[in-house]
């Protein structure tokens, strides 16, 4: 059996599974509650699969492993640790979030500050962020599919466009079923690849940066990984939390899953189980990245960071299992992308069109609008993915930084600062936009999202104080 035919079989079977899931879920999404949050009746196992499946994306599988190959275990400090801290913050507010019973996170913000305009504006901003982040998922799919099917990258990304749209049109239930299928495949793939690579690295089943450096020197290759912070200063490392870490803690794609749980206990248990699973998963990815460095020390000379893992599996340690792995990477991209597209559709239909309309919009119309916005968001992402960023891990951190800047005061202020006002929320939102425009990409001694988040949060806190003093002055004058 030829390699191309073998890969086509894998791809064909996966396509049939996705088609079946999408088709079977269309009838389960005939209301806004079902389409957006699965009627808020998602049990522990389904919640676990969709939370973890959404978490593990192309940035995790390809870019994280490629960065470990290049920079060693310091990548854990700059990405995984902030992610886990962000998840702990989600755990801390999960009960209060679940009590609000909202369809979207912009709805939570709009109700708290009694502002339809702020609800719509935050929905537009979040949707724009997801359109940009979807580029990462489409790029990951394109890399995997182009290797799998031996086709051009641009043709491959068009395939993921069709996959994502179809699996998202079925709504939340379709997304959760797809996530379960994809996470099971990916877990099997990473487990097998870990044992294959560790079996080829003689003398050790636990890779460390020191061991890698030693093996490289024995082979006549000089390599020196940085310390715990990698190439970052201590202050830069600390403030980078306001990219991945705080961005995850304020990210609607995770928050809405906590809201969709059947009860508060289920949401909190799920986070604990998810972190345990992810700790093992990142350990395996880290070991794979370090093992690849020992086995193939010069991959980075002809592969980009995001291409290293795929190239090694497809060309250097290829087996009959390689096609299954490539399909699993495609699945990881689909799982994150369809959840974000669902949010784009739900927010733009419910929080923008629904709130700005002069008359209430019927549910059937809202669902049609949601699917229309899903199509629009996917199309924009497809166009942008034709010229993707080189290092998706760093690009993703910047996108999550946008969520940190805007959503930190608006979301956490909802629960932690009862004195927050509509003017304060609007001030924080606008100040955040200005800071994002002014600071993104600037070379600073700190990560750009840190001062931006501090400024937006300060505006959120100060404006109510000013309003209170003005009110006190009016009362004294009266």
Secondary structure as UniProt FT lines:
FT   HELIX           3..25
FT   HELIX           26..28
FT   HELIX           32..37
FT   HELIX           38..40
FT   HELIX           44..55
FT   HELIX           59..64
FT   HELIX           65..71
FT   TURN            72..73
FT   HELIX           74..75
FT   HELIX           76..80
FT   HELIX           81..100
FT   HELIX           105..113
FT   HELIX           116..149
FT   HELIX           153..169
FT   HELIX           171..200
FT   TURN            202..203
FT   HELIX           209..218
FT   TURN            219..220
FT   TURN            228..229
FT   HELIX           234..239
FT   HELIX           240..242
FT   HELIX           244..249
FT   HELIX           252..260
FT   HELIX           264..295
FT   TURN            297..298
FT   HELIX           299..301
FT   HELIX           305..307
FT   HELIX           308..311
FT   HELIX           312..316
FT   TURN            320..321
FT   HELIX           322..346
FT   HELIX           347..353
FT   HELIX           354..356
FT   HELIX           363..384
FT   HELIX           385..387
FT   HELIX           392..407
FT   HELIX           408..412
FT   HELIX           413..416
FT   TURN            418..419
FT   HELIX           422..439
FT   TURN            440..441
FT   HELIX           448..477
//
